[in-house]
Amino acid sequence: HTRTHRHLPQCSITEKRDEILGAKRELEENFDIDIDRFCYPYGEIDPESVEIVRSSHELATGSHESTYRGEGDRCELPRVHAHKAETRVQWELTELSDRLSVSRWLGF
């Protein structure tokens, strides 16, 4: 989530690099592990942050909820909110749930 969980779209490019890359570096050094996943604080995505994350991480999640179908930007993956009940998350991860959600949005 970055070093201090700031709203990245409100940060300068230098601050964004420090927040994203600084957190990665500190975690890797403190825990002796590779950090290749990222979750945008508050789910807020902006082009500059995505580029920094794309250059330093394999995967990242944003704020939109959907079912990932193996397409799209690996650094703008859909997010599943962890605060929901397990059965709700399982339902939302199904293809049927995704289709019904899209159908409702399109007015079908």
Secondary structure as GFF3:
##gff-version 3
##sequence-region A 1 108
A	DSSP	three_ten_helix	8	10	.	.	.	ID=ss1
A	DSSP	alpha_helix	13	31	.	.	.	ID=ss2
A	DSSP	beta_strand	37	39	.	.	.	ID=ss3
A	DSSP	three_ten_helix	41	43	.	.	.	ID=ss4
A	DSSP	alpha_helix	47	56	.	.	.	ID=ss5
A	DSSP	beta_strand	59	61	.	.	.	ID=ss6
A	DSSP	alpha_helix	86	92	.	.	.	ID=ss7
A	DSSP	alpha_helix	95	106	.	.	.	ID=ss8
###
